[in-house]
C-alpha cells in the first residue's frame, strides 16, 4: 500500500514539472503592445509591452 501511495506522489510530481516546463516554454510573440495585455500579467508599476517582437514587463516611466 505504501508503494502505491509513493508511486502516485511521484507521478503527480513529474506531471507538475512537465506542466511548469510547458508553460515556461510558450512563446509570447507580438507586433503591438495591445497583444501583450492578454498574454502576460505584470505587477505594478510595470506594464506589458512589446519589444523586439516579444512580450515583457517593463516600467512605464521611460525616463527612470
N, C-alpha and C positions, 0 to 999 in steps of 0.2 A: 504494500500500500504506500509506503514511503517512497519507493522508486517511481511509482506513477505520479505522485504529487511533485516530486523533484523534476520529472520529465515535463510536466505541464508548466512549471515555473520557468524552466529553461527555454521551452518553446515560446512562451509569452515574451521572454527577454529578447530572444533573437528576432522575433517578429517585430517587436517595437524598435529594435535597432535598424531593421530593414526599412520601416516606415519613416523613421527620422532621416535616414540617409537619402531616401527617395524624395522627401520633402525638401531637403537641403540642396539637392542637385537640380531643382527646377530652374529653368532659365526665365528671367524676367526681362525679355526684350521689349523695347518701347521705341516710339518715334516722337512722343509728346508727353508732357507732364501729366496730362489727363489719363493716360494709360496706366500710370503707376499708382494712382489713387485707389484703384480697385484691386491691384495685385499685391501690394505690401502695406503694412501698418507701421507707422513711426511714432515714437514717443516725442511729445512736445519738448522743446521748441523746434524740433526737426520736422521737415515736411518731405513727402515723397516727390522726388524729381527725377527726370530722365537726363542722364549724362552718358555720353559715348554709347548710346543705344542700349543702356542698361539702367534699370530702376535702382534707386538707392535713397537712403535717408540723409538729408543734408540740412544744415542750418539755413533758415530763410533769409537771415541777415547776411548779405554778401560782403559787407564791409567789416565784419567781425574777425 
